[in-house]
Amino acid sequence: MKSILKAAFYASAFHAVASSAAGSTANEAQHIIRAGTQASAAGPEAWFTGRVRVDPVWSADANINASGALVTFEPGARSAWHSHPAGQRLHVVSGVGLVQEWGKPVQEIRAGDVVNCPPNVKHWHGAAPNTAMTHLAVTGTVDGKNATWMEKVSDQEYTAR
């Protein structure tokens, strides 16, 4: 079950198309991933505090070595501390959230903001205490891996500002 959730979180299990099995070529045709064809998944409890929903958008492939997922955090929900070997971009599409880089203050993020998480920088992100937040996470991959998960963010860390 954990591996299924992990695959959903990284948007890699639900984007199987026949043409990608053979690899990409210059003659590969455009294709559409239809809305509603990829299952939503709950964010794994080992990696998140509170209610989190992950909606895969696309997976990394031979053409683009980054996956995309819409991640919705209910009020007070947040990720555990983690880093990304190839970095990550977060585009906040709705709500109000919080983000923190290790050793730096918690910052508020709002719809329209873009957070640049450089490679291998320890950080967390989630919703504000009283407001949900959804972001589009675009995450690079190195050798098939796109995140290193660490300890959960404590309530004290979450509320420190």
KEVOZA-637533 format. One record per residue (C-alpha): residue number from 1; residue in one letter; x, y, z. Coordinates in steps of 0.5 Angstrom, whole numbers. Example, Ala and Ser with C-alpha at 12.3 -4.5 7.8 and 13.67 -1.06 7.14 Angstrom:
2
seq 1 | type A | c1 25 | c2 -9 | c3 16
seq 2 | type S | c1 27 | c2 -2 | c3 14
***
This chain:
161
seq 1 | type M | c1 0 | c2 0 | c3 0
seq 2 | type K | c1 6 | c2 5 | c3 2
seq 3 | type S | c1 9 | c2 4 | c3 -5
seq 4 | type I | c1 2 | c2 5 | c3 -8
seq 5 | type L | c1 1 | c2 12 | c3 -5
seq 6 | type K | c1 9 | c2 14 | c3 -6
seq 7 | type A | c1 8 | c2 12 | c3 -13
seq 8 | type A | c1 1 | c2 17 | c3 -13
seq 9 | type F | c1 5 | c2 22 | c3 -10
seq 10 | type Y | c1 10 | c2 23 | c3 -15
seq 11 | type A | c1 5 | c2 22 | c3 -20
seq 12 | type S | c1 9 | c2 16 | c3 -23
seq 13 | type A | c1 4 | c2 11 | c3 -23
seq 14 | type F | c1 -2 | c2 14 | c3 -27
seq 15 | type H | c1 1 | c2 16 | c3 -33
seq 16 | type A | c1 2 | c2 10 | c3 -37
seq 17 | type V | c1 2 | c2 10 | c3 -44
seq 18 | type A | c1 4 | c2 5 | c3 -49
seq 19 | type S | c1 9 | c2 10 | c3 -53
seq 20 | type S | c1 13 | c2 11 | c3 -47
seq 21 | type A | c1 14 | c2 4 | c3 -46
seq 22 | type A | c1 19 | c2 4 | c3 -52
seq 23 | type G | c1 22 | c2 11 | c3 -50
seq 24 | type S | c1 21 | c2 17 | c3 -53
seq 25 | type T | c1 23 | c2 19 | c3 -60
seq 26 | type A | c1 23 | c2 25 | c3 -64
seq 27 | type N | c1 17 | c2 23 | c3 -68
seq 28 | type E | c1 13 | c2 21 | c3 -62
seq 29 | type A | c1 6 | c2 24 | c3 -62
seq 30 | type Q | c1 3 | c2 29 | c3 -57
seq 31 | type H | c1 -2 | c2 26 | c3 -53
seq 32 | type I | c1 -7 | c2 28 | c3 -48
seq 33 | type I | c1 -8 | c2 26 | c3 -40
seq 34 | type R | c1 -15 | c2 27 | c3 -39
seq 35 | type A | c1 -18 | c2 30 | c3 -33
seq 36 | type G | c1 -21 | c2 25 | c3 -28
seq 37 | type T | c1 -17 | c2 19 | c3 -31
seq 38 | type Q | c1 -11 | c2 19 | c3 -25
seq 39 | type A | c1 -13 | c2 17 | c3 -18
seq 40 | type S | c1 -13 | c2 22 | c3 -12
seq 41 | type A | c1 -9 | c2 19 | c3 -6
seq 42 | type A | c1 -8 | c2 21 | c3 1
seq 43 | type G | c1 -1 | c2 24 | c3 3
seq 44 | type P | c1 2 | c2 18 | c3 7
seq 45 | type E | c1 2 | c2 19 | c3 14
seq 46 | type A | c1 9 | c2 18 | c3 14
seq 47 | type W | c1 11 | c2 24 | c3 10
seq 48 | type F | c1 5 | c2 29 | c3 12
seq 49 | type T | c1 1 | c2 31 | c3 19
seq 50 | type G | c1 -6 | c2 33 | c3 18
seq 51 | type R | c1 -10 | c2 32 | c3 11
seq 52 | type V | c1 -7 | c2 32 | c3 5
seq 53 | type R | c1 -9 | c2 30 | c3 -2
seq 54 | type V | c1 -5 | c2 29 | c3 -8
seq 55 | type D | c1 -7 | c2 29 | c3 -15
seq 56 | type P | c1 -2 | c2 27 | c3 -20
seq 57 | type V | c1 -2 | c2 31 | c3 -26
seq 58 | type W | c1 4 | c2 28 | c3 -30
seq 59 | type S | c1 10 | c2 24 | c3 -29
seq 60 | type A | c1 17 | c2 25 | c3 -30
seq 61 | type D | c1 19 | c2 21 | c3 -37
seq 62 | type A | c1 25 | c2 21 | c3 -42
seq 63 | type N | c1 23 | c2 28 | c3 -45
seq 64 | type I | c1 22 | c2 32 | c3 -38
seq 65 | type N | c1 25 | c2 30 | c3 -32
seq 66 | type A | c1 20 | c2 33 | c3 -27
seq 67 | type S | c1 14 | c2 31 | c3 -25
seq 68 | type G | c1 8 | c2 35 | c3 -23
seq 69 | type A | c1 2 | c2 34 | c3 -18
seq 70 | type L | c1 -3 | c2 38 | c3 -15
seq 71 | type V | c1 -3 | c2 38 | c3 -7
seq 72 | type T | c1 -8 | c2 40 | c3 -3
seq 73 | type F | c1 -7 | c2 41 | c3 5
seq 74 | type E | c1 -13 | c2 42 | c3 9
seq 75 | type P | c1 -12 | c2 48 | c3 15
seq 76 | type G | c1 -6 | c2 46 | c3 19
seq 77 | type A | c1 -3 | c2 40 | c3 15
seq 78 | type R | c1 4 | c2 40 | c3 13
seq 79 | type S | c1 9 | c2 36 | c3 10
seq 80 | type A | c1 15 | c2 33 | c3 14
seq 81 | type W | c1 22 | c2 36 | c3 13
seq 82 | type H | c1 25 | c2 34 | c3 6
seq 83 | type S | c1 29 | c2 35 | c3 1
seq 84 | type H | c1 30 | c2 34 | c3 -7
seq 85 | type P | c1 36 | c2 32 | c3 -11
seq 86 | type A | c1 34 | c2 36 | c3 -17
seq 87 | type G | c1 30 | c2 41 | c3 -13
seq 88 | type Q | c1 23 | c2 43 | c3 -14
seq 89 | type R | c1 18 | c2 49 | c3 -16
seq 90 | type L | c1 12 | c2 50 | c3 -12
seq 91 | type H | c1 6 | c2 55 | c3 -15
seq 92 | type V | c1 1 | c2 56 | c3 -10
seq 93 | type V | c1 -6 | c2 56 | c3 -14
seq 94 | type S | c1 -10 | c2 57 | c3 -8
seq 95 | type G | c1 -11 | c2 59 | c3 -1
seq 96 | type V | c1 -5 | c2 61 | c3 4
seq 97 | type G | c1 1 | c2 57 | c3 6
seq 98 | type L | c1 7 | c2 56 | c3 10
seq 99 | type V | c1 14 | c2 54 | c3 8
seq 100 | type Q | c1 21 | c2 54 | c3 12
seq 101 | type E | c1 28 | c2 52 | c3 10
seq 102 | type W | c1 32 | c2 49 | c3 15
seq 103 | type G | c1 35 | c2 54 | c3 20
seq 104 | type K | c1 31 | c2 60 | c3 17
seq 105 | type P | c1 24 | c2 63 | c3 19
seq 106 | type V | c1 17 | c2 61 | c3 17
seq 107 | type Q | c1 14 | c2 65 | c3 11
seq 108 | type E | c1 7 | c2 66 | c3 9
seq 109 | type I | c1 6 | c2 64 | c3 2
seq 110 | type R | c1 -1 | c2 66 | c3 -2
seq 111 | type A | c1 -4 | c2 64 | c3 -9
seq 112 | type G | c1 0 | c2 66 | c3 -14
seq 113 | type D | c1 7 | c2 66 | c3 -11
seq 114 | type V | c1 12 | c2 61 | c3 -13
seq 115 | type V | c1 17 | c2 58 | c3 -8
seq 116 | type N | c1 24 | c2 55 | c3 -11
seq 117 | type C | c1 27 | c2 50 | c3 -7
seq 118 | type P | c1 34 | c2 49 | c3 -9
seq 119 | type P | c1 37 | c2 42 | c3 -10
seq 120 | type N | c1 38 | c2 38 | c3 -3
seq 121 | type V | c1 36 | c2 44 | c3 1
seq 122 | type K | c1 32 | c2 41 | c3 7
seq 123 | type H | c1 25 | c2 45 | c3 8
seq 124 | type W | c1 17 | c2 44 | c3 9
seq 125 | type H | c1 11 | c2 47 | c3 6
seq 126 | type G | c1 4 | c2 46 | c3 8
seq 127 | type A | c1 -3 | c2 50 | c3 10
seq 128 | type A | c1 -4 | c2 56 | c3 14
seq 129 | type P | c1 -7 | c2 54 | c3 21
seq 130 | type N | c1 -14 | c2 57 | c3 19
seq 131 | type T | c1 -14 | c2 56 | c3 11
seq 132 | type A | c1 -13 | c2 51 | c3 6
seq 133 | type M | c1 -7 | c2 51 | c3 1
seq 134 | type T | c1 -6 | c2 48 | c3 -6
seq 135 | type H | c1 0 | c2 48 | c3 -10
seq 136 | type L | c1 3 | c2 45 | c3 -16
seq 137 | type A | c1 9 | c2 42 | c3 -15
seq 138 | type V | c1 14 | c2 41 | c3 -20
seq 139 | type T | c1 19 | c2 36 | c3 -18
seq 140 | type G | c1 26 | c2 34 | c3 -21
seq 141 | type T | c1 28 | c2 27 | c3 -21
seq 142 | type V | c1 35 | c2 24 | c3 -21
seq 143 | type D | c1 36 | c2 17 | c3 -22
seq 144 | type G | c1 29 | c2 15 | c3 -21
seq 145 | type K | c1 29 | c2 19 | c3 -14
seq 146 | type N | c1 26 | c2 26 | c3 -13
seq 147 | type A | c1 25 | c2 27 | c3 -5
seq 148 | type T | c1 29 | c2 25 | c3 1
seq 149 | type W | c1 24 | c2 25 | c3 7
seq 150 | type M | c1 26 | c2 26 | c3 14
seq 151 | type E | c1 23 | c2 28 | c3 21
seq 152 | type K | c1 16 | c2 31 | c3 22
seq 153 | type V | c1 15 | c2 38 | c3 23
seq 154 | type S | c1 13 | c2 39 | c3 30
seq 155 | type D | c1 8 | c2 44 | c3 33
seq 156 | type Q | c1 13 | c2 48 | c3 36
seq 157 | type E | c1 16 | c2 49 | c3 29
seq 158 | type Y | c1 10 | c2 50 | c3 25
seq 159 | type T | c1 7 | c2 55 | c3 30
seq 160 | type A | c1 14 | c2 59 | c3 30
seq 161 | type R | c1 14 | c2 66 | c3 27
***
